[in-house]
Amino acid sequence: MSEGPEMETQELREALKELHEEHEEHERDTKKSSWTRFIALTTALLAVFAAIGALRSVFLFNEAMIAQLNASDTWSEYQASREKSHLYAIQAYSLIDTGVAVPPGKQEAPAFAWKPLPPQERLRQYIAQVNKEMLKQKSLTKQAQKDESESARDMREHHRFGDSVALIQVAIALSAIAMLSKSKPMWTLSLVSGAAGIIYFFSGFLLR
């Protein structure tokens, strides 16, 4: 009669022990996997930076192309102005070579006349046109150099944001692997890549 209660007590102890061990194992698993909740948060944050960086990169690329086209147009106008000034200079020197004296005073082009101009007046006009084209060339040079500088700066920013997006995309991919494999080292690597991408992201604004 005495063995019955003792066996029941033993079975009860073993059952409680198993429950306790299962509870402890569950707590360990929960604690071990609790850090994975932060992966979703960091991934969402990285996705926001990646989206903004991608938009900024495309915008800067377009701006760089527009500035480069403006610079090309300005340089084309500059070359046309140089050709015109060269032609005027040839005409002026040809008149000087024939013995026409250079008119004194300010060289301003007279109003266009439908009648033949005296050689000295034509020389005055040619000299005025040469001076006008040279001043225009100086202004065009400054504008073209400014457009080229803006294009180069926008392109540098474009590449910086492009690198930022690439690093963040790598970080997001590593986060997904870390989530599936429950690997903390992989998540750490993801955070490092994401942090580098964010640094590139903010440095892109500092290039201006």
C-alpha positions in Angstrom: 0.0 0.0 0.0 2.9 2.4 0.7 4.4 2.0 -2.8 1.5 3.5 -4.6 1.7 7.1 -3.3 5.5 7.0 -3.6 5.3 6.1 -7.3 2.7 8.7 -7.9 4.9 11.3 -6.1 7.9 10.2 -8.2 5.9 10.4 -11.4 4.6 13.8 -10.4 8.2 15.0 -9.7 9.4 13.8 -13.0 6.5 15.4 -14.8 7.2 18.7 -13.0 10.8 18.4 -13.8 10.1 17.9 -17.5 7.7 20.9 -17.5 10.4 23.0 -15.8 13.0 21.9 -18.4 10.6 22.6 -21.3 9.9 26.0 -19.8 13.6 26.8 -19.4 14.3 25.6 -23.0 11.5 27.8 -24.3 12.8 30.8 -22.4 16.3 30.2 -23.8 14.9 29.9 -27.4 12.9 33.0 -26.9 15.8 34.9 -25.5 18.1 33.7 -28.2 15.7 34.7 -31.0 14.4 38.0 -29.4 17.2 40.0 -31.2 15.7 39.1 -34.6 12.9 41.5 -33.9 15.4 44.3 -34.4 16.3 43.1 -37.8 12.9 44.1 -39.2 13.3 47.6 -37.7 16.9 48.1 -39.1 15.9 46.7 -42.5 12.9 49.1 -42.8 15.2 52.0 -41.8 17.8 51.0 -44.3 15.1 50.7 -47.0 14.1 54.3 -46.4 17.7 55.5 -46.8 18.0 53.4 -50.0 14.9 54.9 -51.5 15.9 58.5 -50.8 19.4 57.8 -52.0 18.2 56.3 -55.2 15.9 59.2 -56.0 18.7 61.7 -55.2 21.2 59.8 -57.4 18.8 59.9 -60.4 18.1 63.6 -59.9 21.8 64.5 -59.7 22.5 62.4 -62.8 19.9 64.4 -64.7 21.2 67.7 -63.4 24.8 66.7 -64.4 23.6 65.9 -67.9 21.7 69.1 -68.3 24.7 71.1 -67.0 27.0 69.3 -69.4 24.7 70.0 -72.3 24.6 73.7 -71.4 28.4 73.7 -71.3 28.6 72.1 -74.7 26.2 74.6 -76.2 28.2 77.5 -74.6 31.4 76.1 -75.9 29.9 75.8 -79.4 28.8 79.4 -79.2 32.3 80.3 -78.0 33.8 78.6 -81.1 31.4 80.4 -83.4 32.4 83.7 -81.8 36.1 82.9 -82.2 35.6 82.2 -85.9 33.7 85.4 -86.3 36.4 87.4 -84.5 39.0 85.7 -86.6 37.3 86.7 -89.8 36.9 90.3 -88.7 40.6 90.3 -87.7 41.6 89.1 -91.1 39.6 91.8 -92.8 41.0 94.4 -90.4 44.6 93.3 -91.0 44.1 93.2 -94.8 43.0 96.8 -94.7 45.9 97.7 -92.4 48.3 96.0 -94.9 46.9 98.1 -97.7 47.9 101.2 -95.8 44.6 102.2 -94.2 45.4 104.0 -90.9 43.7 102.7 -87.7 41.1 105.3 -86.7 41.9 107.0 -83.4 39.6 106.9 -80.3 37.1 104.4 -79.2 36.4 101.7 -81.8 32.7 101.5 -82.2 30.9 100.0 -85.1 28.8 102.6 -87.1 25.2 102.0 -88.0 24.9 99.7 -91.0 24.9 101.6 -94.2 23.7 100.5 -97.6 26.3 102.6 -99.4 30.0 101.7 -99.6 32.0 102.7 -96.5 35.4 104.4 -96.7 38.3 102.0 -95.9 38.9 103.7 -92.5 35.3 103.3 -91.5 35.3 99.7 -92.5 38.4 99.1 -90.5 36.8 100.8 -87.5 33.8 98.4 -87.8 36.0 95.4 -88.1 38.1 96.4 -85.1 34.9 97.0 -83.1 33.5 93.6 -84.0 36.8 91.9 -83.0 36.7 93.6 -79.6 33.0 92.7 -79.2 33.5 89.1 -80.0 36.5 88.9 -77.7 34.5 90.2 -74.8 31.7 87.8 -75.7 34.3 84.9 -75.7 35.4 85.8 -72.2 31.9 85.8 -70.9 31.1 82.5 -72.7 34.3 80.9 -71.3 33.3 81.8 -67.7 29.7 80.4 -68.3 31.0 77.2 -69.9 33.5 76.6 -67.1 30.8 77.2 -64.5 28.4 74.7 -66.2 31.2 72.1 -66.4 32.0 72.6 -62.7 28.4 72.2 -61.8 28.2 69.1 -64.0 31.3 67.5 -62.4 30.0 68.3 -58.9 26.6 66.8 -59.6 28.2 63.7 -61.0 30.4 63.3 -57.9 27.3 63.5 -55.7 25.5 61.1 -58.1 28.3 58.5 -57.6 28.3 59.0 -53.8 24.6 58.4 -53.5 24.9 55.4 -55.9 27.6 53.9 -53.7 25.3 54.6 -50.7 22.4 52.7 -52.3 24.6 49.8 -53.2 25.9 49.4 -49.6 22.5 49.7 -48.1 21.1 47.1 -50.5 23.9 44.7 -49.5 23.0 45.4 -45.9 19.3 44.6 -46.5 20.3 41.3 -48.2 22.5 40.4 -45.3 19.7 41.2 -42.9 17.4 38.8 -44.7 20.1 36.1 -44.5 20.6 36.8 -40.8 16.8 36.5 -40.2 16.6 33.1 -41.9 19.8 31.7 -40.4 19.4 33.3 -37.0 23.0 34.4 -37.3 24.1 37.4 -35.2 27.5 37.7 -37.0 25.6 38.1 -40.3 23.4 40.8 -38.8 26.5 42.6 -37.4 28.0 42.5 -40.9 24.7 43.9 -42.2 24.8 46.8 -39.7 28.4 47.6 -40.7 27.4 47.7 -44.4 24.3 49.8 -43.6 26.3 52.2 -41.5 28.8 52.7 -44.3 25.9 53.3 -46.7 24.4 55.9 -44.4 27.7 57.7 -44.1 28.0 57.8 -47.8 24.4 59.1 -47.9 25.0 62.1 -45.7 28.5 62.8 -47.2 26.7 63.2 -50.5 25.0 66.4 -49.2 28.4 67.7 -47.9 30.0 67.8 -51.4 28.1 70.9 -52.4 
